[in-house]
């Protein structure tokens, strides 16, 4: 896993490769080399070389992950050889009970959809990327579009499987949060519904 080192006293190859691996791990979509270069403060060519080196390292180690250049960026994926095991795990986990974190996240998505990952994390006060990914894997949450905010973040909403699991005919049948909230919060919820922005609006 060798790439040319820096001569300006900057981060070592090892540090840069670790940083790239971390960025790829937390991203839910391919990251262009230009974006990685900006994050690492290196030029685009070097970012490409580092990604290629990391991809070779995974291949040489016969790791369970592969690094691929797809859709104009780089993305981590599970190795095709372990696909049957991963599939069995995902399918079995869908039947497992939801954790407290998953229930919190699912409730936020259900009542606030469409909502971005950052909005969910802001409400919960913790990074919710992993929990959202798990809910997507279970078929309870899905991508429903892109926000108009800078970067066009992914918008999430619930799925028909979510309604089936709760035994609801539609999102409009979700119970009101007003009885569980304070007077101010309840008034705010009512105002949102009056403006047609109620979190229980069906997602196309």
RAGITA-V253256 format. One record per residue. N is the residue number from 0. SS is DSSP state (h for helix, s for strand, l for the rest). PSI is psi as a letter, one per 20 degrees, with the letter a starting at -180 (* if undefined). OMEGA is omega in whole degrees, -180 to 180 (999 if undefined). Layout:
BEGIN
[[N/SS/PSI/OMEGA] [N/SS/PSI/OMEGA]]
END
This chain:
BEGIN
[[0/l/m/-176] [1/l/p/170] [2/l/q/-178] [3/l/p/-178] [4/l/r/178] [5/l/q/180] [6/l/j/-177] [7/l/j/179] [8/l/j/180] [9/l/a/-179] [10/l/q/178] [11/l/r/176] [12/h/g/-179] [13/h/g/-180] [14/h/g/-179] [15/h/g/179] [16/h/h/177] [17/h/g/180] [18/h/g/178] [19/h/g/-180] [20/h/g/180] [21/h/g/180] [22/h/g/179] [23/h/h/-178] [24/h/h/-176] [25/h/i/-179] [26/l/q/179] [27/l/j/177] [28/l/r/-179] [29/l/q/179] [30/s/o/178] [31/l/q/179] [32/h/h/-180] [33/h/h/179] [34/h/g/177] [35/h/g/-180] [36/h/g/180] [37/h/g/-179] [38/h/h/-177] [39/h/i/-177] [40/l/l/175] [41/l/r/178] [42/l/r/-175] [43/h/g/-179] [44/h/g/180] [45/h/h/178] [46/h/g/177] [47/h/g/-179] [48/h/g/180] [49/h/g/179] [50/h/g/178] [51/h/h/179] [52/h/g/179] [53/h/h/178] [54/h/g/178] [55/h/h/180] [56/h/g/178] [57/h/g/-178] [58/h/g/-178] [59/h/h/179] [60/l/i/-175] [61/l/l/-178] [62/l/r/178] [63/l/i/178] [64/s/q/173] [65/s/q/177] [66/s/p/-175] [67/s/q/173] [68/s/o/-177] [69/s/q/175] [70/l/k/176] [71/l/j/-180] [72/s/a/180] [73/s/p/-176] [74/s/p/175] [75/s/q/177] [76/s/r/176] [77/s/q/-178] [78/l/p/-180] [79/h/h/-178] [80/h/h/-179] [81/h/j/-178] [82/h/g/-180] [83/h/h/-179] [84/h/g/179] [85/h/g/-179] [86/h/g/179] [87/h/g/-179] [88/h/g/-179] [89/h/g/-179] [90/h/h/-180] [91/h/h/-179] [92/h/h/179] [93/l/h/-179] [94/l/i/-179] [95/l/q/179] [96/l/q/179] [97/l/q/177] [98/l/r/178] [99/h/g/179] [100/h/h/180] [101/h/g/179] [102/h/g/178] [103/h/g/-178] [104/h/g/180] [105/h/h/179] [106/h/g/179] [107/h/g/179] [108/h/g/-177] [109/h/g/-175] [110/h/h/-176] [111/h/i/-174] [112/l/q/-4] [113/l/q/-174] [114/s/q/179] [115/s/r/179] [116/h/g/-179] [117/h/h/178] [118/h/g/177] [119/h/g/-180] [120/h/h/-180] [121/h/h/-180] [122/h/g/-178] [123/h/h/-179] [124/l/j/179] [125/l/r/178] [126/l/p/-175] [127/l/j/-176] [128/h/g/-178] [129/h/h/-180] [130/h/g/178] [131/h/g/180] [132/h/g/179] [133/h/h/179] [134/h/h/176] [135/h/g/179] [136/h/h/-180] [137/l/i/179] [138/l/j/-179] [139/l/h/-180] [140/s/q/-179] [141/s/r/174] [142/s/p/-177] [143/s/j/180] [144/s/a/-180] [145/s/p/177] [146/l/q/179] [147/l/i/-179] [148/l/r/179] [149/l/p/-179] [150/l/i/179] [151/l/l/-179] [152/l/q/-179] [153/s/p/174] [154/s/p/-179] [155/s/q/176] [156/s/r/-180] [157/s/r/-177] [158/l/r/174] [159/h/h/179] [160/h/h/177] [161/h/g/179] [162/h/g/180] [163/h/g/-178] [164/h/h/179] [165/h/i/-180] [166/l/k/-178] [167/l/q/179] [168/l/h/-180] [169/l/r/179] [170/h/h/179] [171/h/i/-179] [172/h/i/177] [173/l/p/180] [174/l/q/180] [175/l/q/178] [176/l/i/-174] [177/h/g/-179] [178/h/h/-177] [179/h/i/-176] [180/l/r/175] [181/l/r/-177] [182/h/g/-179] [183/h/g/-179] [184/h/h/180] [185/h/g/179] [186/h/h/179] [187/h/g/179] [188/h/g/-180] [189/h/h/179] [190/h/g/178] [191/h/g/-179] [192/h/h/-179] [193/h/h/180] [194/l/j/-180] [195/l/j/-178] [196/l/j/-177] [197/l/p/-178] [198/l/i/-177] [199/l/j/179] [200/l/p/-178] [201/l/q/178] [202/l/p/-179] [203/l/*/999]]
END
